[in-house]
Amino acid sequence: MWVMGFDVVEFKYDAPLKQGEELRRIEGLGKVTSVAMGQSHAVAATADGMVWMWGSNLAGQFGNMSLKESSAPILVHEFR
């Protein structure tokens, strides 16, 4: 998956978001079937039934009982 725009790929809560014009590849995802973007986090669902999130988790967006952000996609749910 490729992204462009505000930098939720390398999100750091205490640093301003950078708006880039270059495409960047998100590594570690299979075939992405849908994507959703929050204010400072992203969600991707893959064809194999996995849901991945990255970016800010300040309000518990990931639903994993943590408030730690992630600059790389983490698996948050599996539909099988």
Secondary structure, DSSP 8 states (H G I E B T S, - for coil): -EEEEE--TT--TTS---EEEEEEE-TT--SEEEEEE-SSEEEEEETTSEEEEEE--TT-TT-SS----EEEEEEEEE--
